[in-house]
Amino acid sequence: MMGISLVPAFRSVKAQGHDILCNEHFGAKYIRKGGWKMVAHPGKQWQLYKIQDDETETYDVAADHQDIVAELDLLWSKWARINQVIPK
């Protein structure tokens, strides 16, 4: 199984987290990498947030950072293929 062990957390030891987190749930999807989080609701475009500056994910900055959107979209698509998320 892919992932990082939860054992350190059970032992109250600070553990290293994932560099990239991806998820899909009922057609909604997200990817988080570094200080960026990109989300999309079913049938909608990606929205991009700089979460260290916008913890409540209020200001979509996708239009200003198309390079980040393209990078994260590629990473999410790769993750989705590897984990058989798409095609359904």
Long-range contacts (C-beta under 8 A, 24 or more apart in sequence): 2-83, 20-75, 20-79, 22-75, 22-76, 22-79, 22-80, 22-83, 24-80, 24-85, 29-76, 29-80, 31-72, 31-75, 31-76, 31-79, 33-72, 33-75, 36-68, 36-72, 38-62, 38-68, 38-69, 38-72, 38-73, 38-76, 46-72, 46-73, 48-72
